[in-house]
């Protein structure tokens, strides 16, 4: 799996595929984590959305902060 371009950490990542690219999981694995509430993401209009900043902060054990 190719590394995603996350130059803009605050760009919305729509769907399990895009979110999975950041956390290096496939779509079914990512969807499972999303449905179980284990990823910092929101469901908007039936689609999951998050940002790389939120996801990476979660894995680093920090709360996300806005870009300065």
N, C-alpha and C positions, 0 to 999 in steps of 0.2 A: 504494500500500500504506500503510495506516494505521500510525502509530508505535505500538509496543506499550507497555503500561503497565509500566514496570520500576521502580516505586517500591521494591519489595523485591528488591534485587539478588541475594539468596541463595535466592529461591524457585526450586524446580526447574522447568526448562523441558523438558517431555517431547515428543519427536518433532521431526522436521525442520521442520515448519511453525512451531512455537513458536520454535525456535532461529533459523530463517530470518528471523523478524520482527525479532529483535534485530540481526542482521547485515545486514538489508535485502537478502536474497536469497530467491528463490522456493524451493519445496520440492525440486524436482529438483537445483537448484544446490547447495543446502545438503546434501542427501543425498550428492552427489558429494564435497563437501569432507569430510563426516563419514567416508565410506567410505575416503577416501584418507588419513585421519589428520591432516588439516590444521586441524581445529578441536579445541579443548580440551573434549572431551566423552567420556562413557563409554557403553557399550552395556549395558543392564540388561534382562534378559528379552526380548531382541530389539528393544528400543526405545532410542533415543538420549536421553540426558539430560545437561544442563549447567545452569549458572546464568548470568544476565546478567553477574554479577561476573567469572566465569571468562572468558567470551567477550570482554568489553570490556577486561579486563586483557591478554588475548592480543593484541588489536589495538593496544593502547597500548604493547606491548612490556614489560609488567611481569608479575610473578607475582601472582596474586590473594591478597588478605589478607582475613581475617575482618572482619566489621562490628564496630565498637567501640561 
